[in-house]
Amino acid sequence: MNELRELEIKHGGVTRRLSYRHGTSDEGVIQQVFQQVDYDLRRLRRCDEILAYVGSQHRRGLRPLIVDAGANIGASSLYFALAFPTAIVVAIEPEDGNFALLQKNVAGFNVRCIKAALSSSPGSARLVDPGIGHWGYRADPDAGGNLTCVTMREIFAAERNDVTWPFIVKVDIEGGEASVFDKDTAWVDETPIIIVELHDWLLPKAGTARPFLQCVAARDRDFVMVGENIFSIGNRAFG
């Protein structure tokens, strides 16, 4: 078993200790999120426009809703919670060990943790370990699987209310994005920012990126590559 260690994270004037497994992919996750700042909106040319809109919503008493699919040990969920202190964050992670650290690392923040697989349809899935570390687990649809599938329709229905508005959906689920964007994508039109890591490089010839590309191609959204991620930004969202 890998040794559990803690690392001090400082962001937005807040100091927080983050637990991780030494010598594992956990270290790469933390580096990507807090050193390379993969999800920092300041990397976008439209950042001022986006943050101004967030501020205007805040002054109206409204809180942003952020969905973190593929939350892993919670580094990204913690980042979003620190970057947007009034946000409600929904963190989705299917693997037991990752999920336990996720819960530990976001304790005390406005983060709801869901142990499930994100999909476009209710049902079940099975966990697949391709052997590339704790960040590589994938949930494949399987009627006999022991994982529950949760949909964006269900998340929005549970979390949207008079004081929340959809802001960011981040999807990094190791090829599972194919089953998120293949149907029932009305939520895309309601979501100003979608951050996706595509995985054709990991699963050659499987076409895992195709549903996402077809989904956004039909919509009026910017398509911005930043590092490993695509930022899909609604062009009418921040008017």
Secondary structure, 3 states (H helix, E strand, C coil): CCCEEEEEEEECCEEEEEEEECCCHHHHHHHHHHHCCCCCHHHCCCHHHHHHHHHHHHHCCCEEEEEEECCCCCHHHHHHHHHCCCCEEEEECCCHHHHHHHHHHHCCCCEEEECCEEECCCEEEEEECCCCCCCCCEEEECCCCCEEEEEHHHHHHHHCCCCEEEEEEEECCCCHHHHCCCCCCHHHHHCCEEEECCCCCCCCCCCCCHHHHHHHHCCCEEEEEECCEEEEEECCCCC
